[in-house]
Amino acid sequence: MAKADHKWYYNVATGEVTQGKQSGWENRMGPYDSEEEARHALDIAEQRNAAADAQDDEWDED
């Protein structure tokens, strides 16, 4: 079993969390190290986007 098969993924089309690449790349977020982390994929993405937006705002101010 490949290393990626042990990782967890979130399917944005179905809202399901799977271990291994069960869906196509266009609907898959991940990989994540745990099932719990994959369940929070949308929250993690939102937090990362907010952090990147804040960095952009900082850069624009300089």
C-alpha positions as CSV (number, residue, x, y, z in Angstrom):
1,M,0.0,0.0,0.0
2,A,1.4,3.4,-1.0
3,K,2.0,6.1,1.5
4,A,-0.8,8.2,0.1
5,D,-3.3,5.3,0.7
6,H,-2.7,5.8,4.5
7,K,-3.6,9.5,4.3
8,W,-7.1,11.0,4.8
9,Y,-9.1,13.1,2.3
10,Y,-12.2,15.2,2.3
11,N,-14.6,15.0,-0.7
12,V,-16.1,18.4,-1.2
13,A,-18.9,17.0,-3.5
14,T,-20.2,14.5,-1.0
15,G,-18.8,15.7,2.4
16,E,-17.4,12.3,3.0
17,V,-14.0,11.6,4.6
18,T,-12.0,8.6,3.1
19,Q,-8.7,7.0,3.7
20,G,-6.8,6.9,0.4
21,K,-7.6,8.6,-2.9
22,Q,-11.2,7.4,-3.3
23,S,-12.4,10.3,-5.5
24,G,-11.0,12.4,-8.3
25,W,-8.7,15.3,-7.7
26,E,-11.3,17.9,-8.6
27,N,-13.4,17.0,-5.5
28,R,-10.6,15.9,-3.1
29,M,-9.0,18.0,-0.4
30,G,-5.9,16.6,1.4
31,P,-4.0,14.6,2.2
32,Y,-4.4,14.9,6.0
33,D,-2.7,12.9,8.6
34,S,-5.8,11.9,10.5
35,E,-9.5,11.3,9.9
36,E,-10.4,14.1,12.4
37,E,-8.2,16.6,10.5
38,A,-9.8,15.6,7.2
39,R,-13.3,16.2,8.8
40,H,-12.2,19.8,9.4
41,A,-10.8,20.4,5.9
42,L,-13.0,23.3,5.1
43,D,-12.3,25.0,8.5
44,I,-8.5,24.5,7.9
45,A,-8.8,26.0,4.4
46,E,-10.7,28.9,5.8
47,Q,-8.1,29.6,8.4
48,R,-5.3,29.3,5.9
49,N,-7.1,31.7,3.5
50,A,-7.6,34.2,6.3
51,A,-3.9,34.0,7.2
52,A,-2.9,34.5,3.6
53,D,-5.3,37.4,3.2
54,A,-3.8,39.0,6.3
55,Q,-0.3,38.6,4.8
56,D,-1.5,40.2,1.6
57,D,-3.0,43.1,3.4
58,E,0.3,43.6,5.3
59,W,2.3,43.5,2.1
60,D,-0.1,46.0,0.5
61,E,0.4,48.4,3.4
62,D,4.1,48.4,3.0
